[in-house]
């Protein structure tokens, strides 16, 4: 029997199952969004901000897999592309095109941090492609679409101090640090990067492919498929978790996503939140 992870209802959510859902997530302020793909490469974003529901439509003319919110603009990302084809597209909230640029192929995760910078993680296709932009497993973009290079991370991997990324599973942020969960050395690894230089590593977690996770710096809640686990970073122990509402009734999750120290579940027409 696992430990209960208590969730409280935070939003009424209307999920349109007649339309193709590409992504469900939260912006840097913890507001839930749903990205739908409509006909003829038209994309709809339903954005739940406080008690308001905002809907935006975008005509992209490309297959889109991820989005990231950047102040007054939205970054659309296509996961697979060729070297001569841009696959990141910046639009304002009125649906007007701003610019496009290349961010590499084989993208597995896209996350916006507290500064509005976008972190992109790559799968093996993006990492092992010759001369690939994603050869180190991750990149970071500022709001102008310029690539920010963190030499400390890359050098630590080259020196064997940090396991090399074979496939990036998930990312999260807490305070001013970026956290990454990935496949490296044939095992699941977790690292924390603070102030671009201070790197902490938790090696060989006894878990498979992590879909998302949240952390408060002392504990990490990880989601693998429909399983939930609590990792104690100091003791490096892991417990099974059971998602329950405030009445201690088990929640059957349709979708799970996380950001910062918060885990979100959509079940039926309700969204729930649990803060670590």
PLY file of the C-alpha trace (Angstrom):
ply
format ascii 1.0
element vertex 276
property float x
property float y
property float z
element edge 275
property int vertex1
property int vertex2
end_header
0.00 0.00 0.00
1.44 3.32 -1.03
1.47 6.72 0.64
-1.42 9.05 -0.26
-0.66 12.09 -2.44
-3.49 14.53 -1.76
-4.80 16.69 -4.62
-7.27 19.55 -4.43
-9.47 20.71 -7.28
-8.13 23.85 -8.97
-10.07 24.22 -12.24
-13.10 23.05 -14.13
-11.72 21.77 -17.40
-13.58 21.10 -20.62
-11.50 18.73 -22.73
-12.73 18.53 -26.33
-12.09 14.88 -27.19
-13.36 15.45 -30.74
-10.18 17.44 -31.43
-6.64 16.10 -31.36
-4.81 17.06 -28.17
-1.11 17.72 -28.77
-0.02 18.94 -25.36
-1.39 19.62 -21.89
0.77 21.63 -19.52
1.25 24.78 -17.47
2.90 28.12 -18.18
5.62 29.56 -15.96
2.95 30.97 -13.62
1.28 27.60 -13.14
-1.72 28.28 -15.39
-3.01 25.23 -17.27
-3.18 25.16 -21.06
-4.35 22.63 -23.66
-2.98 22.65 -27.21
-5.33 21.22 -29.87
-4.56 20.46 -33.50
-7.51 21.31 -35.74
-7.89 20.76 -39.48
-5.46 22.26 -42.02
-2.67 22.98 -39.47
-4.77 25.31 -37.37
-3.96 25.12 -33.66
-6.10 26.14 -30.72
-4.82 26.94 -27.25
-7.23 26.91 -24.33
-5.53 28.78 -21.48
-6.98 28.71 -17.96
-5.80 31.85 -16.14
-7.24 32.29 -12.65
-11.01 32.10 -13.19
-10.87 33.03 -16.89
-10.65 30.77 -19.92
-8.82 32.29 -22.89
-8.86 30.73 -26.36
-6.33 31.50 -29.09
-6.21 30.30 -32.71
-3.05 30.06 -34.83
-2.51 29.14 -38.47
0.97 27.60 -38.54
1.06 25.46 -41.72
3.41 23.06 -39.93
2.99 20.03 -37.72
3.44 21.27 -34.14
4.25 19.17 -31.08
5.06 21.60 -28.24
4.47 25.19 -27.17
6.10 27.56 -24.70
4.78 30.89 -23.43
7.20 33.83 -23.69
5.70 36.98 -22.13
3.31 38.22 -24.83
4.24 35.59 -27.40
3.94 31.84 -27.93
6.70 29.60 -29.25
5.52 26.65 -31.35
7.97 23.77 -31.79
8.00 20.93 -34.32
9.85 17.92 -32.94
11.25 16.46 -36.18
12.76 18.48 -39.01
15.61 18.61 -41.52
18.71 20.80 -41.31
17.38 23.32 -43.82
13.92 23.72 -42.26
13.04 25.98 -39.33
11.03 24.21 -36.65
10.43 26.91 -34.01
7.82 29.55 -34.78
7.09 32.63 -32.71
3.59 34.19 -32.79
1.94 36.91 -30.75
-1.33 36.24 -28.94
-3.30 37.83 -31.77
-2.15 34.96 -33.99
0.32 37.06 -35.99
3.62 35.54 -37.11
6.78 37.10 -35.62
9.69 34.92 -36.78
11.01 31.37 -37.08
14.33 29.62 -36.43
15.97 26.19 -36.25
16.18 24.30 -32.93
17.28 20.86 -34.07
15.47 17.60 -34.65
14.43 14.79 -32.28
12.86 17.01 -29.61
11.29 15.15 -26.69
10.44 17.91 -24.20
9.97 21.67 -24.17
9.76 23.65 -20.91
9.64 27.37 -20.05
11.43 28.56 -16.90
10.80 31.43 -14.47
12.75 33.87 -16.68
10.73 33.02 -19.78
13.62 31.07 -21.29
12.79 27.86 -23.13
14.62 24.62 -22.40
14.53 21.91 -25.04
15.45 18.28 -24.45
16.24 15.74 -27.17
15.75 12.05 -27.77
18.34 9.73 -29.31
17.47 10.87 -32.83
18.43 14.45 -31.98
21.45 13.54 -29.86
23.18 11.02 -32.11
22.50 12.78 -35.42
25.91 13.95 -36.76
26.62 17.65 -36.04
23.22 17.93 -34.38
22.19 21.02 -32.44
20.91 18.65 -29.76
24.08 16.55 -29.48
24.49 17.44 -25.79
20.89 16.46 -24.99
19.64 19.94 -24.05
19.70 23.54 -25.19
18.23 26.76 -23.80
16.73 29.64 -25.79
16.13 33.19 -24.63
13.02 35.15 -25.60
14.72 36.26 -28.82
15.26 32.67 -29.90
19.01 32.92 -29.31
20.69 29.76 -28.04
22.29 29.98 -24.60
25.18 27.59 -24.06
25.97 26.30 -20.57
29.56 25.12 -20.82
29.64 23.76 -17.26
26.96 21.14 -18.01
28.61 20.00 -21.23
32.13 19.90 -19.76
30.91 17.95 -16.72
29.45 15.34 -19.05
32.60 15.19 -21.14
34.68 14.69 -17.97
32.41 11.90 -16.72
31.25 13.88 -13.68
27.66 13.86 -14.94
26.18 10.96 -16.96
25.87 11.82 -20.66
22.29 12.30 -21.86
21.11 9.53 -24.18
17.48 10.66 -24.09
15.90 13.52 -22.15
12.66 12.37 -20.48
11.38 15.41 -18.60
12.35 18.77 -17.09
11.15 20.88 -14.22
12.14 24.07 -12.43
12.25 25.05 -8.78
13.22 28.52 -7.64
16.23 29.37 -9.85
17.36 25.85 -10.67
16.64 23.62 -13.67
16.08 19.89 -13.09
16.37 17.17 -15.73
15.41 13.52 -15.70
16.95 11.47 -18.47
18.34 8.17 -19.70
22.11 7.92 -19.25
24.40 4.91 -18.84
21.33 2.71 -19.42
19.66 4.04 -16.26
17.39 6.93 -15.26
19.37 9.93 -13.97
18.29 13.12 -12.21
20.37 16.31 -12.16
19.90 19.80 -10.75
21.67 22.82 -12.21
21.83 25.94 -10.03
23.11 29.29 -11.26
24.44 27.58 -14.40
27.46 26.19 -12.53
26.50 24.15 -9.46
25.43 20.65 -10.59
24.02 17.92 -8.34
23.44 14.34 -9.54
21.23 11.47 -8.34
22.38 8.39 -10.22
20.58 5.29 -11.38
17.04 5.84 -10.11
15.03 2.64 -9.85
12.35 3.80 -12.25
11.66 3.60 -15.99
10.71 6.37 -18.41
9.63 9.44 -16.41
6.79 11.40 -18.03
6.98 14.40 -15.69
8.08 15.37 -12.19
7.94 18.13 -9.59
10.31 19.01 -6.77
10.65 21.26 -3.74
14.40 20.75 -3.52
14.12 18.05 -0.84
11.64 15.65 -2.38
10.69 14.77 -5.96
7.34 13.40 -7.13
7.81 11.43 -10.34
5.13 10.20 -12.75
5.79 7.08 -14.80
2.81 6.12 -16.95
0.02 6.09 -14.32
2.37 5.39 -11.42
3.50 8.03 -8.90
6.61 7.87 -6.77
8.16 10.00 -4.01
11.96 10.32 -4.04
13.69 11.52 -0.88
16.78 13.28 -2.23
18.75 13.11 1.03
18.08 9.46 1.82
17.74 8.46 -1.86
14.72 6.30 -1.02
11.59 5.95 -3.13
7.97 5.29 -2.10
4.87 4.47 -4.12
2.19 7.18 -4.10
-1.59 6.96 -4.53
-3.31 10.08 -5.93
-6.35 10.99 -3.78
-8.70 13.95 -3.49
-9.33 15.87 -0.27
-11.92 13.27 0.73
-9.26 10.54 0.47
-10.93 9.03 -2.59
-8.55 7.68 -5.22
-8.34 9.79 -8.40
-8.23 8.02 -11.75
-5.99 10.34 -13.82
-6.57 10.96 -17.53
-3.46 13.14 -17.82
-0.64 14.16 -15.51
1.78 17.05 -15.86
4.02 18.98 -13.50
5.94 22.20 -13.05
8.04 23.62 -10.24
6.83 22.05 -6.97
3.32 21.27 -8.26
1.80 18.15 -9.80
-1.40 18.46 -11.85
-3.94 15.80 -12.77
-6.87 16.04 -15.16
-9.62 13.56 -14.38
-12.92 13.88 -16.20
-13.84 17.58 -16.32
-11.74 18.67 -13.35
-8.13 19.61 -12.83
-6.41 18.86 -9.53
-3.20 20.16 -8.01
-0.85 18.81 -5.36
1.95 20.98 -3.98
4.99 19.23 -2.55
0 1
1 2
2 3
3 4
4 5
5 6
6 7
7 8
8 9
9 10
10 11
11 12
12 13
13 14
14 15
15 16
16 17
17 18
18 19
19 20
20 21
21 22
22 23
23 24
24 25
25 26
26 27
27 28
28 29
29 30
30 31
31 32
32 33
33 34
34 35
35 36
36 37
37 38
38 39
39 40
40 41
41 42
42 43
43 44
44 45
45 46
46 47
47 48
48 49
49 50
50 51
51 52
52 53
53 54
54 55
55 56
56 57
57 58
58 59
59 60
60 61
61 62
62 63
63 64
64 65
65 66
66 67
67 68
68 69
69 70
70 71
71 72
72 73
73 74
74 75
75 76
76 77
77 78
78 79
79 80
80 81
81 82
82 83
83 84
84 85
85 86
86 87
87 88
88 89
89 90
90 91
91 92
92 93
93 94
94 95
95 96
96 97
97 98
98 99
99 100
100 101
101 102
102 103
103 104
104 105
105 106
106 107
107 108
108 109
109 110
110 111
111 112
112 113
113 114
114 115
115 116
116 117
117 118
118 119
119 120
120 121
121 122
122 123
123 124
124 125
125 126
126 127
127 128
128 129
129 130
130 131
131 132
132 133
133 134
134 135
135 136
136 137
137 138
138 139
139 140
140 141
141 142
142 143
143 144
144 145
145 146
146 147
147 148
148 149
149 150
150 151
151 152
152 153
153 154
154 155
155 156
156 157
157 158
158 159
159 160
160 161
161 162
162 163
163 164
164 165
165 166
166 167
167 168
168 169
169 170
170 171
171 172
172 173
173 174
174 175
175 176
176 177
177 178
178 179
179 180
180 181
181 182
182 183
183 184
184 185
185 186
186 187
187 188
188 189
189 190
190 191
191 192
192 193
193 194
194 195
195 196
196 197
197 198
198 199
199 200
200 201
201 202
202 203
203 204
204 205
205 206
206 207
207 208
208 209
209 210
210 211
211 212
212 213
213 214
214 215
215 216
216 217
217 218
218 219
219 220
220 221
221 222
222 223
223 224
224 225
225 226
226 227
227 228
228 229
229 230
230 231
231 232
232 233
233 234
234 235
235 236
236 237
237 238
238 239
239 240
240 241
241 242
242 243
243 244
244 245
245 246
246 247
247 248
248 249
249 250
250 251
251 252
252 253
253 254
254 255
255 256
256 257
257 258
258 259
259 260
260 261
261 262
262 263
263 264
264 265
265 266
266 267
267 268
268 269
269 270
270 271
271 272
272 273
273 274
274 275
